[in-house]
Amino acid sequence: MSNSTATSKSLTGKVAFIQGGSRGIGAAIAKRLASEGAAVAISYANSEKQAQKVVAEIEAAGGRALALRADSADAALVTQAIDTAATAFGSIDILVNNAGVLAVAPIEEFKLDDFDRTLAVNVRSVFVATQAAVRHMSEGGRIINIGSTNADRMPFPGGAAYAMSKSAIIGLTKGLARDLGPRGITVNNVQPGPVDTEMNPDSGDFSVLMKSFIAVNRYGRAEEIASFVAYLVSAEAGYITGASLTIDGGFAA
């Protein structure tokens, strides 16, 4: 039993939607919020097997979960998925915008299609999902955007478009916090550093390079990001909004 489950079910009665919740950080967030009592809906683009595994794990632990296919680059599908989750569970109290893509290439070779998809998934889907979710969200709502420490530091070549997309989330978070603050809804941006996931595994030459940039000399764990998100969506964090909060082991220090 996790410490959070042992001490309280602080999110009982809440409904969380995690955009991009089938793997890695998104899956860890889904399971953590469910362990604290939230009903959880996750969206996925292609990873149906992994998404259903997340749902099965949550249900096996006594929680409620739903997986919905929705490519985050498709605004209509994102909106439909959020509306479906709200209908199934009764509301949306927490939105976590975790979907993301990473394309790395020299600037002379970077494909415009990759640039456009980076913007569509990493930036536009955050706006689209927020617009859809707040129609179902009441006072006390929480929106968490999963950005990246690369918004502040891009130490290797080829990542300009990715860094730009994550920098855009900083401004979008601030603006949304102003828009939604009067409604009692907070909006924050969590900026992880290198985390051990399928997209960026803690193995191989690239991970050796990354660890050389990290003050604590290790990759983060998805569960560590999830615990940070769990705090930000709790009642205790109601005075935090418009913030970009870095959890990167000192990568950007």
Backbone as a ProteinNet text record, in pm:
[ID]
protein_1_A
[PRIMARY]
MSNSTATSKSLTGKVAFIQGGSRGIGAAIAKRLASEGAAVAISYANSEKQAQKVVAEIEAAGGRALALRADSADAALVTQAIDTAATAFGSIDILVNNAGVLAVAPIEEFKLDDFDRTLAVNVRSVFVATQAAVRHMSEGGRIINIGSTNADRMPFPGGAAYAMSKSAIIGLTKGLARDLGPRGITVNNVQPGPVDTEMNPDSGDFSVLMKSFIAVNRYGRAEEIASFVAYLVSAEAGYITGASLTIDGGFAA
[TERTIARY]
85.4	0	88.1	58.1	137.9	108.8	200.4	179.6	55.4	30.6	-85.6	-215	-218.5	-337.7	-355.5	-241.7	-248.1	-299	-264.1	-296.5	-432.7	-469.5	-596.1	-634.2	-759.8	-808.6	-853.2	-756.1	-785.1	-860.2	-862.2	-929.5	-1060.4	-1111.4	-1238.3	-1348	-1421.7	-1528.8	-1483.7	-1352.2	-1299.2	-1283.9	-1288.3	-1268.9	-1148.9	-1055.1	-935.2	-929.2	-890.6	-866.5	-718.6	-648.9	-507.3	-491.4	-454.1	-431.2	-291.6	-288.5	-163	-129.9	-216.8	-202.6	-171.9	-128.6	-109.5	28.3	127.1	264.3	339	453.1	546.7	487.2	515.7	471	318.8	250.6	104.8	42.3	94.1	42.6	67.7	185.5	216.9	123.4	93.8	0.7	-138.5	-183.4	-316.7	-328.9	-228.7	-233.6	-223.1	-143.1	-130.3	-260.1	-321.8	-446.5	-558	-559.4	-658.5	-637.3	-510.5	-481.7	-529.9	-546.8	-595.9	-746.8	-811.6	-957.1	-1024.6	-949.3	-1011.7	-1054.4	-1166.5	-1200	-1115.5	-1055.5	-954.8	-990.5	-987.8	-998.6	-865.6	-816.1	-691.3	-716	-644.4	-650.2	-518.5	-525.2	-405.8	-422.3	-311.5	-315.3	-307	-203.4	-181.2	-160.9	-131.6	-91.5	-212.4	-300.5	-423.4	-393.8	-299.1	-267.2	-217.3	-126.8	-75	-183.8	-272.7	-381.4	-474.9	-510	-598.1	-530.7	-398.4	-324.3	-332.7	-322	-335.4	-474.5	-576.1	-713.9	-730.8	-676.9	-689.6	-621.9	-505.9	-434.7	-514.7	-572.4	-652.2	-775.8	-843.4	-964.9	-933.6	-819.6	-780.6	-756.7	-717.8	-694	-820.8	-933.9	-1061	-1103	-1029.6	-1060.5	-1149.1	-1180.2	-1261.4	-1177.1	-1176.9	-1092.2	-1153.5	-1112	-1163.8	-1053.3	-1034	-934.9	-1007	-965.9	-1030.8	-925.7	-944.8	-850.5	-874.4	-770.3	-781.2	-641.1	-604	-476.8	-481.1	-385.5	-387.9	-370.4	-327.8	-317.1	-452.4	-554.4	-688.8	-779	-805.6	-881.4	-1020.3	-1086.5	-1222	-1221.4	-1122.3	-1114	-1080.4	-994.5	-961.1	-1085.6	-1157.7	-1280	-1382.5	-1399.9	-1495.5	-1459	-1329.7	-1286.1	-1316.2	-1290.9	-1317.4	-1467	-1545.7	-1691	-1741.7	-1686.1	-1724.6	-1690.6	-1571.3	-1530.7	-1620.9	-1656.1	-1743.8	-1881.7	-1929.7	-2058.7	-2052	-1942.7	-1927.5	-1912.8	-1837.4	-1804.4	-1873.6	-1940.4	-2021.3	-1961.4	-1830.4	-1765.4	-1620.6	-1548.9	-1403.6	-1354.5	-1282.8	-1230.2	-1081.4	-1012.7	-867.5	-835.1	-758.3	-707.7	-555.8	-495.2	-349.4	-315.2	-251.1	-212.6	-70.5	-63	66.4	111.8	22.6	60.6	175.7	270.6	384	458.1	521.2	605.4	740.4	842.1	978.3	1039.1	1071.6	1143.4	1273.8	1383.9	1516.3	1587.7	1636.4	1709.9	1783.8	1892.2	1958.8	1861	1876.9	1780.1	1767.1	1876.8	1870.2	1786.3	1770.4	1700.8	1565.4	1531.8	1409.3	1287.7	1202.8	1088.1	975.7	914.3	805.4	688.5	663.9	557.1	584.6	712.4	747	729.3	762.7	742.4	593.2	511.2	366.9	306.4	351.1	297.4	343.5	466.5	514.6	424.2	389.3	299.1	159.1	111	-25.5	-42.3	54.6	43.1	89	204.9	265	203.2	140	84.3	-66.2	-105.8	-247.5	-337.1	-295.3	-380.7	-401.6	-304.5	-320.2	-432.9	-433.7	-539.9	-675.4	-677.8	-803.3	-860.6	-775.9	-823	-870.7	-800.1	-841.4	-976.1	-991.8	-1118.4	-1234.4	-1210.2	-1315	-1341.3	-1234.5	-1250.3	-1319.7	-1288.7	-1344.6	-1496.5	-1549.5	-1696.1	-1760.3	-1680.7	-1730.9	-1671	-1598.3	-1519.6	-1579.1	-1582.9	-1637.2	-1527	-1563.9	-1466.7	-1385.2	-1256.5	-1167.6	-1101.8	-1132.8	-1073.6	-923.3	-857.3	-712	-670.4	-582.4	-525.6	-374	-315.1	-170	-119.2	-28.9	37.1	174.3	207.8	338.9	430.7	513.6	608.8	740.8	849.2	981.6	1085.5	1185.7	1298.6	1370.1	1347.6	1409	1354.6	1245.4	1199.7	1303.2	1378.1	1477.8	1620.8	1642.2	1776.9	1770	1826.8	1836.7	1985.7	2048.1	2194.4	2250.3	2162.8	2212.5	2145.3	2210.6	2154.1	2037.7	1953.4	1844.2	1710.5	1709.2	1585.8	1515.3	1542.3	1485.9	1333.2	1270.2	1123.7	1061.9	1122.1	1071.6	1083.5	1201.7	1221.4	1122.6	1100.2	1004.2	864.2	824.7	689.5	671.4	774.7	763.7	774.1	845.7	846.5	708.7	641.2	506.2	411.1	431.1	344.1	356.9	474.3	491.7	396.2	395.2	306.4	160.2	128.1	-10.7	-60.5	24.1	-13.6	-44	39.8	17.4	-114.1	-137.8	-260.4	-384.8	-379.7	-494.5	-520.3	-413	-430.9	-508.6	-480.1	-554.4	-699.8	-720.4	-856.7	-942.4	-883.4	-963	-956.8	-862.9	-853.4	-982.5	-1055.1	-1181.4	-1285.4	-1267.2	-1360.4	-1311.5	-1200.5	-1149	-1077.2	-1030.5	-958.4	-812.3	-721.8	-579.2	-518.7	-412.5	-343.4	-193.3	-124.9	18.8	91.8	219.6	305.5	416.1	418.2	522.6	628.3	754.3	862.3	960.3	937.3	1030.2	1163	1265.7	1391.9	1390.7	1507.3	1512.6	1448.6	1351.8	1280.4	1289.4	1308.5	1325.2	1192.1	1173.3	1053.5	1094.1	995.8	1024.6	1079.6	1031.2	1076.1	1221	1261.5	1394.9	1448.9	1486.7	1526.5	1659.1	1669.7	1791.6	1894	1931.3	2029.4	2082.6	2203.2	2260.3	2341.3	2405.3	2496.1	2425.6	2300.2	2228.8	2203	2169.3	2142.1	2269.1	2383.2	2509.7	2533	2506.8	2518.6	2423.1	2297	2197.3	2236.4	2280.8	2315.9	2433.1	2516.8	2628.6	2580.2	2456.8	2398	2316.4	2289.9	2196.9	2274.6	2237.5	2311.4	2313.3	2202.5	2196.5	2244.5	2284.8	2349.5	2263	2134	2044.9	1921	1855	1726.5	1619.1	1513.2	1398.5	1313.2	1223.5	1126.4	988.8	912	778.9	695.5	714.9	639	672.8	795.9	832.4	757.7	740.7	662.3	516.4	467.2	327.5	299.7	395	373	364.4	443.1	440	304.8	257	126.1	16.2	26.5	-75.4	-86.6	26.2	21.5	-46.6	-9.3	-62.2	-212.4	-267.7	-412.3	-488.1	-416.2	-481.1	-538.3	-621.5	-679.4	-571.5	-462.7	-354.4	-287.2	-293.9	-220.3	-306.7	-415.2	-509.3	-457.4	-343.8	-289.1	-173.9	-151	-47.3	-115.2	-88.3	-142.1	-56.5	-51.8	29	177.4	212.1	352.2	409.4	538.7	614.1	712.9	691.2	762.7	850.2	979.3	1075.3	1105.3	1103.4	1141.4	1238.2	1366.4	1463.4	1597.4	1605.2	1729.9	1844.1	1812.7	1915.7	1968	1895.7	1935.3	1953.5	1863	1867.7	1936.9	1996.4	2059.2	2185.5
-120.1	0	123.9	220.1	341.2	429.7	521.5	613.1	697.1	739.7	824	749.5	619.2	540	515.3	496.3	465.8	585.3	704.9	821.2	881.3	884.3	948	917.3	944.4	939.5	1081.7	1170.3	1313.5	1355.6	1269.3	1305.6	1228.5	1170.1	1098	1191.8	1145.2	1225.4	1312.4	1319.4	1399.8	1314.5	1381.9	1316.5	1380.6	1296.8	1345.9	1294.9	1383.4	1345.4	1367.9	1262.4	1272.8	1255.8	1364.1	1359	1298.7	1182.3	1110.7	1032.7	937.7	869.3	721.6	673.4	528.7	479.5	569.6	525.9	630	590.7	683.3	771.7	900.7	996.4	999.4	997.3	1002.5	884.9	765.4	646.1	654.4	702.2	715.1	814.9	924.9	1024.3	964.4	892.5	831.4	738.5	654.6	558.6	627.6	731.9	803.7	874.3	944.1	1014.9	916.2	802.3	699.2	644.5	628.9	577.3	671.9	799.5	897.8	919.7	833.5	832.4	889.4	947.4	1007.1	899.8	924.5	848.1	906	820	864.7	822	917.6	887.5	923.5	835.9	863.9	858.2	943.1	935.8	880	820.8	765.1	773.9	773.7	781	641.9	566.1	434.5	322.1	357.1	256.2	196.4	131.7	78.6	-27.2	-116.1	-223.2	-166.3	-67.1	-5.8	70.7	137.2	213.2	120.2	8.4	-86.2	-148.7	-162.1	-213.3	-115.6	13.3	115.4	108.1	98	88	-35.2	-148.6	-274.2	-263.5	-199.4	-184.1	-96.8	10.2	99.1	26.7	-45.9	-117.5	-230.2	-296.7	-404.9	-353	-225.7	-163.6	-101.3	-121.6	-70.9	63.7	114.9	245.9	238.4	355.5	366.2	431.9	371.7	425.2	396.2	476.9	468.4	511.1	434.4	469.5	507.9	619	670.5	701.4	648.5	676.5	817.7	897.5	1034	1086.4	1091	1151.3	1299	1342	1479.5	1584	1543.1	1636.8	1665.9	1588.6	1603	1672.2	1799.7	1878.9	1822.1	1773.9	1720.3	1595.7	1508.8	1386.3	1416.1	1513.4	1551.6	1603.2	1691.9	1745.9	1636.5	1546.9	1437.2	1346.8	1317.8	1231.1	1294.2	1423.1	1491.4	1495.2	1521.9	1522	1383	1279.2	1141.3	1108.7	1150	1125.1	1198.5	1321.8	1399.9	1336	1282.5	1214.1	1086	1011.8	884.3	902.4	1004.4	1020.9	1139.2	1225	1332.2	1470.6	1481.3	1612.4	1593.9	1704.3	1703.7	1800.3	1749.2	1833.7	1861.5	1768.8	1777.8	1745.1	1830.4	1804.3	1805	1697.4	1691.6	1678.2	1780.7	1780.5	1725.3	1594.1	1526.1	1482.2	1481.7	1433.9	1516.7	1449.9	1522.1	1440.3	1508.8	1444	1514	1439	1492.5	1455.3	1555.8	1536.1	1612.9	1544.3	1606	1589.7	1699.3	1695.7	1827.5	1826.6	1952.9	2048.5	2177.3	2274	2268.6	2239.4	2233.4	2115.6	2013.8	1891.5	1873.3	1964.3	1947.4	1960.9	1859.4	1857.2	1947.3	2021	2110	2031.7	1910.9	1827.1	1796.4	1771.8	1745.4	1870.1	1984.6	2112.5	2134	2111	2131.8	2034.7	1909	1812	1845.5	1894	1936	2044.1	2141.8	2247.4	2193.2	2105.6	2053.6	1974.4	1890.7	1805.5	1877	1941.8	1998	2130.4	2202.9	2334	2341	2317.7	2335.1	2242.2	2118.5	2025.2	2068.6	2140.3	2192.4	2295.7	2383.7	2484	2417.2	2323.9	2256.9	2179.7	2102.4	2022.1	2111.1	2219.5	2311.7	2374.1	2417.3	2477.4	2379.1	2253.1	2151	2118.6	2105.4	2061.7	2164.7	2293	2393.9	2407.6	2356.1	2355.1	2259.5	2167	2067.7	2088.8	2197.5	2216.9	2327	2305.4	2404.8	2457.4	2539.8	2598.7	2489.3	2514.2	2413.7	2326.8	2352.7	2275.3	2296.6	2196.5	2201	2162.2	2242.4	2210.1	2206.9	2096.9	2080.9	2055.6	2139.1	2118.6	2058.2	1954.5	1893.5	1952.2	2046.2	2110.9	2037	2111	2048.4	2148.4	2098.3	2182.6	2237.4	2174.3	2224.5	2360.8	2404.9	2542.2	2642.1	2601.3	2688.7	2654.1	2529.6	2488.5	2380	2405.8	2306.7	2286.7	2187.7	2177.6	2095.7	2047.9	1970.6	2020.5	2004.2	2055.7	1970.8	2032.4	1960.3	1969.2	2032.2	2034.8	2168.7	2253.7	2389.1	2389.4	2308.8	2308.2	2257.1	2154.7	2100.8	2205.6	2268.3	2371	2485.7	2527	2633.4	2594.5	2470.8	2427.2	2427.9	2390	2386.7	2526.4	2616.6	2756.5	2819.5	2782.7	2834.7	2799.5	2683.4	2639	2730.8	2789.1	2882.3	3000.9	3061.5	3174.9	3136.5	3021.4	2975.5	2950.6	2892.2	2866.6	2996.1	3096.9	3224.9	3288.7	3285.9	3345.7	3272.7	3140.4	3061.8	3081.2	3098	3122	3251.6	3352.9	3479.3	3461.2	3385.6	3364.4	3288.1	3188.4	3095.1	3119.5	3204.9	3235	3284.9	3376.2	3423.6	3313.3	3201.4	3087.6	2987.8	3019	2928.1	2808	2819.3	2711.6	2751.3	2664.3	2693.3	2623.5	2684.9	2631.3	2641	2527.9	2526.7	2439.7	2469.6	2401.7	2328	2196.4	2114.3	2085.2	2115.3	2102.6	1992.9	1868	1761.3	1773.3	1722.4	1699.5	1560.5	1504.5	1368.6	1267	1193.7	1093.3	961.3	854.3	722.1	672.3	689.2	644.6	581.4	526.8	470	576.7	699.4	807.3	845.9	834.2	877.6	782	660.1	559.3	590.4	542.6	560.1	453.2	454.2	359.1	413.4	373.7	416.8	544.3	579.8	694.3	826	840.5	967.2	988.9	881.5	896.1	932.2	882.6	919.6	1070.1	1122.6	1266	1342.6	1298.6	1369.2	1370.9	1258.4	1252.8	1343.9	1371.2	1462.6	1605.5	1635.7	1768.9	1779.2	1668	1664.7	1670.5	1762.6	1781.7	1656.2	1583.6	1463.1	1338.9	1357.8	1253.3	1128.3	1147.9	1034.9	1084.5	994.5	1025.4	1028.3	1102	1099.1	976	948	839.6	899.6	833.7	885	905.6	819.7	830.4	958.8	1008.9	1134.1	1252	1249	1354.7	1343.6	1221	1198.9	1250.9	1234.1	1281.5	1433.2	1499.5	1645.9	1692.6	1625.2	1657.7	1635.1	1524.8	1494.3	1607	1665.4	1780	1899.8	1929.2	2048.7	2041.4	1921.4	1909.2	1896.8	1893.7	1879.1	2012.7	2005.4	2126.2	2214.1	2154	2229.4	2328.4	2302	2383	2491.1	2527	2621	2761.2	2796.8	2932	2933.8	2820.9	2811.7	2813	2915.5	2917.5	3007.1	2974.4	3048.6	3019.1	2914.8	2886.6	2781.2	2795.3	2691.7	2635.8	2511.7	2449.6	2336.7	2349.5	2257.1	2142.1	2019.8	1901.1	1822.5	1860.3	1812	1768.6	1748.9	1702.5	1800.5	1926.2	2027.8	2039.3	1983.1	1990.5	2134.3	2222.9	2362.9	2453.8	2394.6	2475.2	2544.3
0	0	0	-87.4	-94.5	24.5	54.2	165.3	146.4	16.3	-10	18.9	-17.2	7.6	156.4	226	368.2	448.6	407.1	487.6	455	326.8	292.2	148.9	120.2	-17.5	-50.5	-64	-70	-195	-298.2	-422.9	-443.3	-337.6	-347.8	-398.5	-498.6	-557.4	-672.7	-697.9	-807.7	-934	-1046.9	-1176.8	-1245.5	-1287.2	-1353.8	-1497.2	-1588.4	-1727.1	-1755.4	-1796.5	-1828.8	-1978.7	-2045.2	-2188.7	-2213.1	-2276.2	-2292.6	-2166.6	-2130.2	-2001.8	-2009.3	-2124.6	-2138.9	-2099.5	-2100.2	-2074.8	-1991.8	-1940.9	-1878.9	-1770.9	-1781.9	-1681.1	-1671.7	-1786.1	-1785	-1713.1	-1735.4	-1668.1	-1518	-1479.7	-1337.4	-1269.8	-1339.1	-1284.5	-1269.1	-1372.2	-1366.9	-1247.1	-1226.9	-1116.8	-981.2	-973.1	-845.8	-808.8	-904.5	-874.4	-841	-909.2	-877.4	-737.2	-696.4	-562.2	-453.9	-491.3	-394.7	-406.9	-485	-486.6	-608.8	-702.6	-821.1	-920.6	-987.5	-1107.1	-1219.6	-1300.9	-1396.4	-1538.6	-1631	-1774.1	-1837.9	-1924.2	-1994.3	-2144.6	-2216.6	-2362.8	-2414.3	-2533.1	-2595.9	-2746.3	-2816.9	-2963.4	-3025.8	-2987.6	-3048.4	-2947.7	-2823.9	-2725.3	-2653.5	-2729.1	-2668.2	-2562.1	-2591.6	-2497.5	-2365.4	-2374.4	-2252.5	-2178.1	-2254.2	-2191.6	-2114.7	-2175.2	-2107.1	-1985.9	-1991.7	-1875.6	-1759.5	-1788.7	-1683.6	-1621.2	-1706.3	-1656.8	-1569.2	-1614.2	-1539.1	-1402.2	-1398	-1270.3	-1174	-1226.3	-1140.9	-1089.9	-1178.1	-1137.8	-1039.8	-1059.2	-968.5	-827.2	-817.7	-686.6	-628.7	-699.2	-649.2	-703.4	-803.3	-859	-981.9	-1036	-1157.4	-1265.3	-1384.6	-1491.7	-1627.3	-1724.3	-1860.5	-1955.5	-2063.5	-2165.3	-2293.9	-2354.4	-2474.3	-2580.5	-2701.2	-2808.3	-2862	-2864	-2917.3	-2944.2	-3070.1	-3108.2	-3069.7	-2990	-2940.2	-3049	-3168.2	-3280.1	-3343.6	-3306.4	-3362.8	-3261.3	-3282.6	-3185.6	-3159.8	-3264.3	-3247.7	-3159.5	-3178.1	-3098.5	-2953	-2928.8	-2791.3	-2720.1	-2785.6	-2726.4	-2701.3	-2797.2	-2782.6	-2665.1	-2649.6	-2540.5	-2404.3	-2392.2	-2265.5	-2237.3	-2338.1	-2320.3	-2280.6	-2340.6	-2308.1	-2163.5	-2118.9	-1980.4	-1882.8	-1917.1	-1829	-1818.2	-1928.9	-1927.8	-1845.1	-1859.8	-1789.3	-1638.7	-1597.7	-1455.8	-1390.1	-1467.7	-1410.7	-1411.9	-1429	-1431	-1473.7	-1485.5	-1495.2	-1388.1	-1290.2	-1182.8	-1200.4	-1266.4	-1285	-1429.6	-1493.8	-1628.7	-1623.7	-1673.8	-1685.4	-1833.3	-1886.7	-2028	-2040.6	-2062.4	-2063.2	-2201.9	-2300.6	-2433.6	-2488.8	-2549.5	-2605.4	-2709.1	-2802.1	-2902.3	-2903.9	-2943	-2950.2	-3084.1	-3162.8	-3289.5	-3279.2	-3306.8	-3297.5	-3430.8	-3485.9	-3613	-3630.7	-3706.5	-3738.5	-3806.4	-3780.6	-3830.8	-3983	-4053.1	-4199.1	-4248.1	-4162.8	-4203.6	-4135.2	-4045.2	-3967.6	-4058.9	-4060	-4150.6	-4099.1	-4191	-4152.1	-4093.3	-4143.3	-4087.2	-3939.8	-3905.6	-3766.1	-3681.4	-3738.1	-3668.2	-3640.1	-3742.3	-3727.2	-3626	-3627.4	-3531.1	-3388.9	-3375.4	-3244	-3185.8	-3267.2	-3220.6	-3192.3	-3280.1	-3265.5	-3136.3	-3105.4	-2986.3	-2860.5	-2865.8	-2745.2	-2700.8	-2795.1	-2760.4	-2787.6	-2913	-2945.9	-2865.1	-2843.3	-2770	-2625.5	-2568.9	-2433	-2430.4	-2529	-2539.5	-2564.3	-2658.8	-2695.1	-2576.6	-2508.4	-2395.3	-2280.9	-2257.3	-2151.5	-2185	-2307.7	-2350.5	-2332.3	-2365.1	-2350.5	-2204.1	-2124.7	-1986.4	-1898.7	-1920.1	-1830	-1845.3	-1954.8	-1969.1	-1868.3	-1815.7	-1719.6	-1580.9	-1560.7	-1438.9	-1354	-1223.8	-1131.7	-1041	-945.5	-853.1	-785	-770.9	-714.3	-819.9	-947.3	-1056	-1064.9	-1120.2	-1132.4	-1274.8	-1333.5	-1464.4	-1450	-1491.8	-1486.7	-1628.2	-1673.3	-1801.9	-1776.5	-1850.4	-1836.2	-1942.3	-1898.6	-1987	-1986.9	-1981	-1978.2	-1930.7	-1861.6	-1824.6	-1948	-2065.7	-2188.5	-2230.1	-2168.4	-2192	-2141.8	-2040.7	-1979.9	-2022.1	-2059.9	-2098.2	-2203.8	-2320.8	-2428.1	-2457.3	-2392.8	-2398.1	-2513.9	-2602.6	-2716.6	-2844	-2959.2	-3085	-3134.7	-3216.5	-3280.5	-3209.7	-3093.1	-3014.2	-3012.2	-3109.9	-3108.1	-3106.4	-3191.4	-3199.4	-3069.7	-3012.6	-2886.1	-2775.6	-2764.8	-2662	-2679.6	-2804.2	-2832.4	-2785.6	-2814.6	-2777	-2626.2	-2553.6	-2408.2	-2347.8	-2414.3	-2371.1	-2389.8	-2498.3	-2523.1	-2409.9	-2348.1	-2239.4	-2117.8	-2099.1	-1987.1	-2002.7	-2120.6	-2144.7	-2142.4	-2201.1	-2203.3	-2061.2	-1977.6	-1838.2	-1764.9	-1783.7	-1716.7	-1762	-1893.1	-1944.8	-1898.3	-1899.5	-1854.7	-1705.7	-1628.5	-1484.9	-1462.1	-1543.3	-1533.7	-1575.8	-1683.6	-1733.1	-1632.7	-1567.4	-1487.9	-1337.5	-1293.8	-1151.5	-1089.2	-1156.3	-1099.2	-1080.4	-1151.3	-1136.3	-1032.2	-964.8	-862.6	-920.5	-1045.7	-1111.9	-1123.8	-1080	-1089.8	-1210.5	-1264.7	-1382.8	-1357.4	-1362.1	-1338	-1439.4	-1454.6	-1551.6	-1476.7	-1489.6	-1427.7	-1533.7	-1502.2	-1599	-1556.3	-1599	-1561.5	-1636.4	-1573.5	-1641.9	-1702	-1733.3	-1788.5	-1693	-1743.7	-1665.4	-1740.9	-1667.5	-1727.4	-1785	-1915.5	-1985.4	-2117.7	-2190.1	-2322.2	-2416.6	-2404.6	-2492.2	-2463.7	-2337.3	-2296.4	-2190	-2228.2	-2129.1	-2061	-1938.7	-1860	-1899.9	-2026.5	-2078.7	-2210.6	-2245.5	-2372.4	-2361.3	-2471.2	-2473.5	-2442.8	-2492.6	-2470.7	-2322	-2249.6	-2106.2	-2029.7	-2076.8	-2013.2	-2027.7	-2148.9	-2171.8	-2082.5	-2076.1	-1996.2	-1849	-1796.5	-1654.1	-1619.9	-1719	-1694.1	-1671.4	-1715.2	-1695.3	-1566.3	-1499.9	-1386.8	-1255.8	-1169.1	-1044.2	-957.7	-952.2	-869	-944.6	-1069.7	-1149.7	-1169	-1183.2	-1214	-1285.4	-1354.8	-1414.8	-1305.3	-1332	-1244.3	-1271.2	-1178.5	-1195	-1222.3	-1305	-1337.4	-1211.9	-1112.8	-988.1	-912.2	-930.2	-864.5	-925.7	-1057.6	-1123.3	-1079.6	-1071.4	-1032.4	-892	-801	-664	-658.5	-743.8	-752.8	-806.1	-910.4	-967.5	-863.8	-788.8	-688	-585.7	-548.9	-456.3	-521.4	-644.9	-711.2	-735.9	-748.3	-769.6	-638.3	-527.3	-397.5	-349.7	-246.4	-187.8	-126.4	-81.5	-17.3	-111.8	-242.9	-340.4	-405.1	-340.8	-400.5	-424.1	-363	-380.7	-481.2	-547.3	-650	-785.9	-865.3	-1001.5	-1089.5	-1217.3	-1312.4	-1299.8	-1225.5	-1196	-1290.3	-1321.5	-1390.7	-1289.4	-1251.4	-1141	-1193.3	-1172.6	-1230.1	-1134.6	-1187.6	-1111.2	-1199.8	-1187.9	-1287	-1229.9	-1098.6	-1038.8	-1054.5	-1083.3	-1101.4	-1244.1	-1340.7	-1481	-1526.3	-1483.9	-1527.1	-1426.7	-1323.3	-1217.7	-1270
[MASK]
+++++++++++++++++++++++++++++++++++++++++++++++++++++++++++++++++++++++++++++++++++++++++++++++++++++++++++++++++++++++++++++++++++++++++++++++++++++++++++++++++++++++++++++++++++++++++++++++++++++++++++++++++++++++++++++++++++++++++++++++++++++++++++++

